[in-house]
Amino acid sequence: MMRPVTFGLFAILISPVALAQAPGKHLFIYRTEHDARQHCHNDAVVWADTRNHVLYLPRDPHYVHTHGGYVCESQARSIGYHGPMAHT
């Protein structure tokens, strides 16, 4: 009885965003822009699309409109995230 409850709680605590990361390469995703700004000292806060590893700036139409979250730009780029190639 305790095992299913423990597993259920564990599953809730693991973010789907964290599961989308490549093994060995973790990106800390912030839920709010305010939280990201507090932790991204001397770095830009951008929106990371975790499905296709694309970064968006605040003025981009895809900013906050894709699956992902707020991140520190330099950390995201260091593990392979990149800016948009072109919008369709």
C-alpha positions in Angstrom: 0.0 0.0 0.0 2.8 2.4 0.9 4.7 1.8 -2.3 2.0 3.1 -4.8 1.4 6.2 -2.6 5.2 6.9 -2.5 5.5 6.4 -6.2 2.6 8.7 -6.9 4.0 11.4 -4.7 7.4 11.0 -6.4 5.8 11.2 -9.9 4.1 14.5 -8.9 7.4 16.0 -7.7 9.3 15.2 -11.0 8.5 17.8 -13.5 7.8 16.7 -17.1 10.3 19.4 -18.1 13.1 17.6 -16.1 12.2 14.4 -17.9 12.7 16.1 -21.3 16.3 16.8 -20.6 19.1 14.7 -22.2 20.9 12.3 -19.8 23.8 14.0 -17.9 22.7 17.5 -19.1 20.3 19.2 -16.8 18.8 22.6 -17.2 17.1 24.3 -14.2 13.7 25.5 -15.3 12.0 28.3 -13.3 8.3 28.6 -13.1 8.2 32.4 -13.1 10.3 35.0 -14.7 10.8 36.6 -11.3 12.4 33.4 -9.9 14.6 33.2 -12.9 15.8 36.8 -12.5 16.7 36.1 -8.9 18.9 33.2 -9.9 20.4 34.3 -13.2 22.9 36.9 -12.0 24.5 38.8 -14.8 22.7 36.6 -17.4 19.7 37.0 -19.6 16.4 35.3 -18.7 14.9 33.5 -21.7 12.1 31.1 -22.4 13.3 27.5 -23.2 11.2 25.3 -25.4 12.1 21.9 -23.9 10.7 19.8 -26.7 13.0 21.1 -29.4 15.7 22.9 -27.3 15.0 26.4 -28.7 15.5 29.6 -26.7 13.2 32.6 -27.2 13.7 36.2 -26.1 10.8 38.3 -24.4 10.0 40.1 -27.7 9.6 36.8 -29.7 6.0 35.7 -30.4 6.8 32.2 -29.1 8.0 33.5 -25.7 6.0 31.6 -23.1 3.8 30.1 -25.8 5.6 26.7 -26.1 6.2 23.8 -23.7 9.0 24.8 -21.4 10.0 27.5 -18.8 12.2 30.4 -17.9 16.0 29.7 -17.9 19.4 31.4 -17.7 20.5 31.8 -21.2 24.2 30.9 -20.7 23.3 27.7 -18.9 20.9 26.7 -21.6 23.4 27.4 -24.4 26.1 25.5 -22.6 24.0 22.3 -22.9 23.0 22.7 -26.5 19.9 25.0 -26.6 19.9 27.5 -29.4 18.0 30.4 -30.8 15.2 30.0 -33.3 16.3 29.2 -36.8 13.3 30.8 -38.5 9.6 31.2 -37.7 7.0 29.3 -39.8 
